């Protein structure tokens, strides 16, 4: 895979200090912009969808930014990036044909603070985004979120039978450090399984 290039994009660095409790609480009102391709970027191969922004992500402006979140190491272990990117390097993803969005836009400390209604509305938003962008794959990072957002209570991690138009669907485990069901190695294997399918 080719080395990512920042091109002309400018991304603010992650602040060196930790946010205060007041700053995290204030971040609940912020929307975290999607990471999507721009002019000159290759076609969108995989659009990764988190459940919703955490407070650290909303505060910093970077997806999967909470210390201990394993998304970025898993993305590399799965073969999608040439090295482990820092959250502040999320702007490099479109150059690799990758993007990031969320099922629900509201920032919370924990995903279980979201209502089912928010997740269902998020599923509708994802359908509209996929229809507009036409990625080859939509990878939802969180099985419970996928089951609710797409009304598929029987879904399991991996390839889904359903499609959104020509976009194929894949479910990945939640990379949060709170998800004890997956070790970092096992999480990397799940990302690698998607990567193999994307290349086929």
ROFITOR-29147 format. One record per residue (C-alpha): residue number from 1; residue in one letter; x, y, z. Coordinates in nm, 4 decimals, padded with zeros to 6 digits, always signed. Example, Ala and Ser with C-alpha at 12.3 -4.5 7.8 and 13.67 -1.06 7.14 Angstrom:
NODE   i aa       px       py       pz
NODE   1  a +01.2300 -00.4500 +00.7800
NODE   2  s +01.3670 -00.1060 +00.7140
END
This chain:
NODE   i aa       px       py       pz
NODE   1  x +00.0000 +00.0000 +00.0000
NODE   2  x +00.1318 +00.3449 -00.0883
NODE   3  x +00.2516 +00.5800 +00.1819
NODE   4  x -00.0088 +00.8437 +00.2674
NODE   5  x +00.0601 +01.2020 +00.1788
NODE   6  x -00.0787 +01.5017 +00.3608
NODE   7  x -00.1003 +01.6979 +00.0374
NODE   8  x -00.2238 +02.0498 +00.0946
NODE   9  x -00.4412 +01.9596 +00.3925
NODE  10  x -00.3712 +02.1312 +00.7209
NODE  11  x -00.4728 +01.9605 +01.0436
NODE  12  x -00.4487 +02.1090 +01.3908
NODE  13  x -00.2271 +01.9009 +01.6221
NODE  14  x -00.3757 +01.7251 +01.9221
NODE  15  x -00.3195 +01.9453 +02.2272
NODE  16  x -00.0413 +01.8101 +02.4512
NODE  17  x -00.2399 +01.8524 +02.7714
NODE  18  x -00.5361 +01.6525 +02.8894
NODE  19  x -00.8761 +01.8231 +02.8798
NODE  20  x -01.0345 +01.9358 +03.2022
NODE  21  x -01.3668 +01.7928 +03.3163
NODE  22  x -01.5340 +02.1237 +03.2250
NODE  23  x -01.3861 +02.1118 +02.8744
NODE  24  x -01.5094 +01.7571 +02.8243
NODE  25  x -01.8581 +01.8494 +02.9394
NODE  26  x -01.8589 +02.1478 +02.7032
NODE  27  x -01.7608 +01.9128 +02.4184
NODE  28  x -02.1003 +01.7405 +02.4417
NODE  29  x -02.2423 +02.0242 +02.2303
NODE  30  x -01.9871 +01.9900 +01.9490
NODE  31  x -02.0270 +01.8043 +01.6218
NODE  32  x -01.7265 +01.6118 +01.4956
NODE  33  x -01.6821 +01.6556 +01.1191
NODE  34  x -01.6633 +01.3429 +00.9046
NODE  35  x -01.3353 +01.2496 +00.7383
NODE  36  x -01.4327 +01.2264 +00.3716
NODE  37  x -01.2548 +01.2403 +00.0357
NODE  38  x -01.1970 +01.5695 -00.1370
NODE  39  x -01.0904 +01.6709 -00.4886
NODE  40  x -00.7993 +01.4635 -00.6063
NODE  41  x -00.8505 +01.1816 -00.3568
NODE  42  x -00.8976 +00.8253 -00.4821
NODE  43  x -01.2424 +00.6625 -00.4761
NODE  44  x -01.3727 +00.5835 -00.1289
NODE  45  x -01.3019 +00.2146 -00.0676
NODE  46  x -01.4104 +00.1897 +00.2968
NODE  47  x -01.6176 +00.4299 +00.5027
NODE  48  x -01.5674 +00.3393 +00.8687
NODE  49  x -01.8526 +00.4380 +01.0977
NODE  50  x -01.7973 +00.4664 +01.4696
NODE  51  x -02.0914 +00.4550 +01.7066
NODE  52  x -02.0691 +00.8203 +01.8118
NODE  53  x -01.7942 +01.0625 +01.9141
NODE  54  x -01.6505 +01.0303 +02.2609
NODE  55  x -01.5957 +01.3460 +02.4612
NODE  56  x -01.2197 +01.3471 +02.4001
NODE  57  x -01.2810 +01.3163 +02.0265
NODE  58  x -01.5344 +01.5990 +02.0304
NODE  59  x -01.2944 +01.8130 +02.2330
NODE  60  x -00.9888 +01.7441 +02.0147
NODE  61  x -01.1671 +01.7310 +01.6791
NODE  62  x -01.0249 +01.3870 +01.5988
NODE  63  x -01.2027 +01.0535 +01.5696
NODE  64  x -01.1179 +00.7687 +01.8082
NODE  65  x -00.8997 +01.0058 +02.0102
NODE  66  x -00.9553 +00.8761 +02.3621
NODE  67  x -00.6382 +00.7217 +02.5057
NODE  68  x -00.6842 +00.3470 +02.5071
NODE  69  x -00.9044 +00.3362 +02.1982
NODE  70  x -00.7609 +00.0691 +01.9685
NODE  71  x -00.9024 +00.1831 +01.6339
NODE  72  x -00.5801 +00.3293 +01.4943
NODE  73  x -00.3564 +00.0330 +01.5915
NODE  74  x -00.6193 -00.2085 +01.4542
NODE  75  x -00.6427 -00.0130 +01.1298
NODE  76  x -00.2690 -00.0589 +01.0847
NODE  77  x -00.2647 -00.4207 +01.2034
NODE  78  x -00.5388 -00.4930 +00.9516
NODE  79  x -00.3257 -00.3617 +00.6656
NODE  80  x -00.5132 -00.0396 +00.5902
NODE  81  x -00.2379 +00.2064 +00.6864
NODE  82  x +00.1410 +00.1864 +00.6425
NODE  83  x +00.1946 +00.2641 +01.0121
NODE  84  x -00.0130 +00.3461 +01.3178
NODE  85  x -00.1598 +00.6890 +01.2592
NODE  86  x -00.2228 +00.9274 +01.5465
NODE  87  x -00.5792 +01.0605 +01.5663
NODE  88  x -00.4469 +01.3989 +01.4501
NODE  89  x -00.3387 +01.2311 +01.1259
NODE  90  x -00.6927 +01.1345 +01.0306
NODE  91  x -00.6640 +01.3718 +00.7349
NODE  92  x -00.4309 +01.1179 +00.5688
NODE  93  x -00.7062 +00.8588 +00.5343
NODE  94  x -00.8844 +00.9962 +00.2232
NODE  95  x -00.5569 +00.9675 +00.0340
NODE  96  x -00.5756 +00.5934 +00.1061
NODE  97  x -00.9376 +00.5654 -00.0047
NODE  98  x -01.0673 +00.5592 +00.3534
NODE  99  x -01.3100 +00.7764 +00.5501
NODE 100  x -01.4677 +00.8041 +00.8940
NODE 101  x -01.8157 +00.8987 +01.0085
NODE 102  x -02.0409 +00.8060 +01.3030
NODE 103  x -02.3810 +00.6456 +01.3375
NODE 104  x -02.4965 +00.9115 +01.5849
NODE 105  x -02.3535 +01.2653 +01.5921
NODE 106  x -02.4047 +01.3366 +01.9631
NODE 107  x -02.0893 +01.3182 +02.1735
NODE 108  x -02.1167 +01.1171 +02.4950
NODE 109  x -01.8830 +00.9726 +02.7551
NODE 110  x -02.0140 +00.6223 +02.6757
NODE 111  x -02.2008 +00.4818 +02.3783
NODE 112  x -02.4703 +00.3353 +02.6038
NODE 113  x -02.5881 +00.6912 +02.6776
NODE 114  x -02.7474 +00.6957 +02.3312
NODE 115  x -03.1124 +00.6036 +02.2865
NODE 116  x -03.2348 +00.3465 +02.0358
NODE 117  x -03.4175 +00.6294 +01.8580
NODE 118  x -03.0863 +00.8111 +01.8054
NODE 119  x -02.9305 +00.4952 +01.6648
NODE 120  x -03.2221 +00.4344 +01.4276
NODE 121  x -03.2002 +00.7961 +01.3069
NODE 122  x -02.8264 +00.7444 +01.2661
NODE 123  x -02.8925 +00.4436 +01.0463
NODE 124  x -03.1049 +00.6604 +00.8189
NODE 125  x -02.8285 +00.9198 +00.8075
NODE 126  x -02.5754 +00.6522 +00.7136
NODE 127  x -02.7989 +00.5285 +00.4332
NODE 128  x -02.8190 +00.8809 +00.2913
NODE 129  x -02.4437 +00.9353 +00.3247
NODE 130  x -02.3666 +00.6062 +00.1529
NODE 131  x -02.6105 +00.6898 -00.1275
NODE 132  x -02.4287 +01.0198 -00.1826
NODE 133  x -02.0698 +00.8928 -00.1533
NODE 134  x -02.1065 +00.5372 -00.2881
NODE 135  x -01.8174 +00.3797 -00.0985
NODE 136  x -01.7312 +00.0241 -00.1950
NODE 137  x -01.7727 -00.0784 +00.1712
NODE 138  x -01.9371 +00.0573 +00.4848
NODE 139  x -01.7748 -00.0832 +00.7975
NODE 140  x -01.9710 -00.0171 +01.1168
NODE 141  x -01.7460 -00.0343 +01.4213
NODE 142  x -01.9758 -00.1845 +01.6863
NODE 143  x -02.2116 -00.4803 +01.6529
NODE 144  x -02.4778 -00.3506 +01.8920
NODE 145  x -02.4918 -00.0166 +01.7102
NODE 146  x -02.5291 -00.1937 +01.3774
NODE 147  x -02.8078 -00.4196 +01.5035
NODE 148  x -03.0116 -00.1237 +01.6231
NODE 149  x -02.9337 +00.1209 +01.3410
NODE 150  x -03.0085 -00.1330 +01.0682
NODE 151  x -03.2850 -00.3267 +01.2467
NODE 152  x -03.0935 -00.6533 +01.2220
NODE 153  x -03.0895 -00.8119 +01.5661
NODE 154  x -02.9306 -01.1319 +01.4308
NODE 155  x -02.6262 -00.9623 +01.2767
NODE 156  x -02.2823 -01.0909 +01.3737
NODE 157  x -01.9340 -00.9472 +01.3272
NODE 158  x -01.8107 -00.9757 +00.9688
NODE 159  x -01.9656 -00.9592 +00.6230
NODE 160  x -02.3388 -00.8837 +00.6109
NODE 161  x -02.5792 -01.0217 +00.3540
NODE 162  x -02.7534 -00.6864 +00.3112
NODE 163  x -02.6194 -00.4117 +00.0876
NODE 164  x -02.6888 -00.0422 +00.0502
NODE 165  x -02.7118 -00.0128 -00.3257
NODE 166  x -02.3741 -00.1329 -00.4492
NODE 167  x -02.2075 -00.0739 -00.1107
NODE 168  x -02.1227 -00.3886 +00.0812
NODE 169  x -02.1601 -00.3946 +00.4596
NODE 170  x -01.9192 -00.5222 +00.7225
NODE 171  x -01.9400 -00.5077 +01.1016
NODE 172  x -01.6276 -00.4746 +01.3152
NODE 173  x -01.5984 -00.5040 +01.6943
NODE 174  x -01.6043 -00.1866 +01.8990
NODE 175  x -01.2352 -00.0848 +01.9399
NODE 176  x -01.2951 +00.0912 +02.2713
NODE 177  x -01.0593 -00.0137 +02.5460
NODE 178  x -01.3753 -00.0918 +02.7454
NODE 179  x -01.4518 -00.3819 +02.5083
NODE 180  x -01.2784 -00.6689 +02.6880
NODE 181  x -01.4143 -00.9320 +02.4473
NODE 182  x -01.1368 -00.8596 +02.1964
NODE 183  x -00.7625 -00.8466 +02.2570
NODE 184  x -00.5625 -00.6043 +02.0401
NODE 185  x -00.4426 -00.8998 +01.8306
NODE 186  x -00.7949 -01.0349 +01.7812
NODE 187  x -00.9198 -00.6884 +01.6914
NODE 188  x -00.6428 -00.6539 +01.4351
NODE 189  x -00.7458 -00.9866 +01.2834
NODE 190  x -01.1019 -00.8648 +01.2393
NODE 191  x -00.9771 -00.5555 +01.0574
NODE 192  x -00.7484 -00.7767 +00.8483
NODE 193  x -01.0441 -00.9941 +00.7444
NODE 194  x -01.2172 -00.6835 +00.6105
NODE 195  x -00.8989 -00.5739 +00.4365
NODE 196  x -00.8710 -00.9085 +00.2584
NODE 197  x -01.2272 -00.8752 +00.1341
NODE 198  x -01.1685 -00.5174 +00.0180
NODE 199  x -00.8704 -00.6332 -00.1892
NODE 200  x -01.0548 -00.9288 -00.3474
END
